[in-house]
Amino acid sequence: MQKIFIIFAVIVLSFTVSAQMKERDLQFITDEPVAASATQTAPDASKAVNYIELNRLGVEKALVGKNYKEASVLFSKAVEAAPDCLKCRFNLGRSFLALENMDEAIRVFNEILKVKPDDFEANASLGEAYNLKGQFEESLAYFEKSLKINSKDPIMLSNYAVSLTMIEKHKEALELLDKAVTIQPSFAEAYSNRGYSLFLLGRHKDALESLRKAEKLNPNIAQVHNNLGVVLDELGKKKEARAHYEKAVELKADYGAAICNLAISNLEEGNREAAYKHLKTLEKVDFKLAGQLREVIWGKYVVDASKVKDKD
């Protein structure tokens, strides 16, 4: 049973290491002239600039209040007031992404491309939307187009790498991430994703170095700590790994992968009570992953009756 547990634990730990998409910035439009359609639908000056204020309020709701639902309403009103305002549409699409409404996000970004097919931000955002929807081939098509428009945008390069990783093109992903961190050496998420790619390529020590860099740049990213824990576990540094899982859960209480990894780490130390506690938490966050963890716990502690010798 011990051997089965260790093998399965490695599978779970490897599975729950994660890459992460980096959000693109929302756009202010104070420097943009009033669109023609806005002046037609709202002839007087006070109404004509209203869409700019609506957009500004939407950005404020999103960035400061993290209230993307209210932000989407404001952006929708801005688009209604000024149908030609592509920045308003872009922000509306980004708010739908934040709300995990991928279909609406895709619809809005495609509306932008009908007017401006080579809009870099819209193409890159469509790449993200299709990735998050699980349609990786479609995602890659838009990232490839984005790359042709602007090959030096670090966020796009990092997000493109995530899509490549999802179809197991790890070497290609690593090449893009190397470019991303060269262009922007302070890009913590790209270093984290780079560590993920290196880990999947079996370069564990290099992965640890890249993740250490990510942690130094931004110690408050939960995914970085979870990924550090996985790599440290693989290198046999169990105590340090567990500390990173704990930090990941502290930063993001509903982070299913980190909760699962922390539970397994406690199991390895024989702390069954702590593992069960984490299982109960995980059941509220990710029921499917909780089922996998439950099997690990049973595999560790429940004796298979069919393998017990008859003592009679």
QUIUR-V732861 format. One record per residue. RES is the residue in one letter. SS is DSSP state (H for helix, E for strand, L for the rest). Layout:
RES | SS
RES | SS
This chain:
M | L
Q | H
K | H
I | H
F | H
I | H
I | H
F | H
A | H
V | H
I | H
V | H
L | H
S | H
F | H
T | L
V | L
S | L
A | L
Q | L
M | L
K | L
E | L
R | L
D | L
L | L
Q | L
F | L
I | L
T | L
D | L
E | L
P | L
V | L
A | L
A | H
S | H
A | H
T | H
Q | H
T | H
A | L
P | L
D | L
A | H
S | H
K | H
A | H
V | L
N | H
Y | H
I | H
E | H
L | H
N | H
R | H
L | H
G | H
V | H
E | H
K | H
A | H
L | H
V | L
G | L
K | L
N | L
Y | H
K | H
E | H
A | H
S | H
V | H
L | H
F | H
S | H
K | H
A | H
V | H
E | H
A | H
A | L
P | L
D | L
C | L
L | H
K | H
C | H
R | H
F | H
N | H
L | H
G | H
R | H
S | H
F | H
L | H
A | H
L | L
E | L
N | L
M | H
D | H
E | H
A | H
I | H
R | H
V | H
F | H
N | H
E | H
I | H
L | H
K | H
V | H
K | L
P | L
D | L
D | L
F | H
E | H
A | H
N | H
A | H
S | H
L | H
G | H
E | H
A | H
Y | H
N | H
L | H
K | H
G | L
Q | L
F | H
E | H
E | H
S | H
L | H
A | H
Y | H
F | H
E | H
K | H
S | H
L | H
K | H
I | H
N | L
S | L
K | L
D | L
P | H
I | H
M | H
L | H
S | H
N | H
Y | H
A | H
V | H
S | H
L | H
T | H
M | H
I | L
E | L
K | L
H | H
K | H
E | H
A | H
L | H
E | H
L | H
L | H
D | H
K | H
A | H
V | H
T | H
I | H
Q | L
P | L
S | L
F | L
A | H
E | H
A | H
Y | H
S | H
N | H
R | H
G | H
Y | H
S | H
L | H
F | H
L | H
L | L
G | L
R | L
H | H
K | H
D | H
A | H
L | H
E | H
S | H
L | H
R | H
K | H
A | H
E | H
K | H
L | H
N | L
P | L
N | L
I | L
A | H
Q | H
V | H
H | H
N | H
N | H
L | H
G | H
V | H
V | H
L | H
D | H
E | H
L | L
G | L
K | L
K | H
K | H
E | H
A | H
R | H
A | H
H | H
Y | H
E | H
K | H
A | H
V | H
E | H
L | H
K | L
A | L
D | L
Y | L
G | H
A | H
A | H
I | H
C | H
N | H
L | H
A | H
I | H
S | H
N | H
L | H
E | H
E | L
G | L
N | L
R | H
E | H
A | H
A | H
Y | H
K | H
H | H
L | H
K | H
T | H
L | H
E | H
K | H
V | H
D | L
F | H
K | H
L | H
A | H
G | H
Q | H
L | H
R | H
E | H
V | H
I | H
W | H
G | H
K | H
Y | H
V | L
V | L
D | L
A | H
S | H
K | H
V | L
K | L
D | L
K | L
D | L
